[in-house]
Amino acid sequence: MAAIWLAAALGASWWLLSTLFERHVNDTYVRQLEHQFTSLTAALDWSPDGWLLLTRAPADPRYELPYSGAYWQARAPGALLRSRSLWDTEMPEKAAHKVAGTPAEVRQGPNQQSLLVVSRSIVLASSDTPVSVSVALDRTELRAARRAFNTMLGWSLGALGMGLMLAVAAQVRFGLAPLKRLRQALGAMQARRESRLGGNWPTEVEPLISEINTLLDHNAQALERSRQQAADLAHAVKTPLAVLANEASSLPSPAADAVSRQVDAMRRQVDRHLAPARAQQAPRRHVASASRPAPRYAS
């Protein structure tokens, strides 16, 4: 049960931490895209003859490398500007899905890249013509970071789970040690023919020891009553047997011999049943006298 509970708890922790890490990395990427979007829109303007211009190049050198994973594009009616990294392609318009909690979208980019895209339509101060601006980053690094984090997290939680299982096993072994000692004490008590369990026991086990001693006392009392009843019955039978033996002497010889044989057989049966009771009472008297505390004398 501890292993099942730990596996469920650690599995839930792994999922929660992985989700939080992914959300954190997504938020970091989106903030980076937002910063690049702001920088790009600040550099866009309209020329006097109606052309869309980029007044200064973005600082990120990845925009100059073909298919580098960092892209930007500005589109207006009759005008298109894009980063050199797009080479001969354009920014995809169709979004695969939205990223929850952010304005970003996931789109399919050049060379089958999965892009994280921030796209908005803005109006520049020099013209009322709307301009659609998009900036994008390849999600390969994001997914690689998530895989690395999940692997490291899995190994860490696995090691933690093994440590916790070892601690639980040690706790169970230590906690159940008094029961092993109790089993040994019961075997020793039976071998020494003692009537009670003695010794010092942990607080958690003391109620069990008390119940066992109570049960032993009850069984001993019941057994003593049975033996006493058997002894009383045997003694009660002895007197009629003695009377029968005396009366048999007055009978004719064949009948007297037959009655005497039967009386002797009954006496042997009575003695045979009384012998175990006498044998059991002798050790009990010895144990009782041995367990009686020695008298103390004032110094």
ABEGO torsion letter per residue (X at the ends): XAAAAAAAAAAAAAAAAAAAAAAAAAAAAAAAAAAAAAAAAAABBBBAAGBBBBABBBABAAAABBGAGBBBBBBBBGBBBBBAAAEABBBBABBABBBBGBABBBBBBBGGBBBBBBBBBBBBAABABBBBBBBBBBAAAAAAAAAAAAAAAAAAAAAAAAAAAAAAAAAAAAAAAAAAAAAAAAAAAAAAGBABBBEBBBAAAAAAAAAAAAAAAAAAAAAAAAAAAAAAAAAAAAAAAAAAAAAAAABBAAAAAAAAAAAAAAAAAAAAAAAAAAAAAAAAAAAAAAABBBBBBBX
